[in-house]
Amino acid sequence: MLYAETLLRHTNQNISELAYEVGYESLGFFYRKFKEYSGYTPSQYRECQGRTGEV
């Protein structure tokens, strides 16, 4: 998940492509696992990073 966080913060890569790159074939499963890990969906995490620089 650390790699996924890095990609979300530092790239504009599509979230489905990002999920596949970090090893998830199911986008829905990636969303669930990322939210369990961070408390945010990947898109919420990216949006918060863009506004505040921190989550």
Helices and strands as residue ranges (DSSP letters): H 2-10, H 15-21, H 27-38, H 42-52
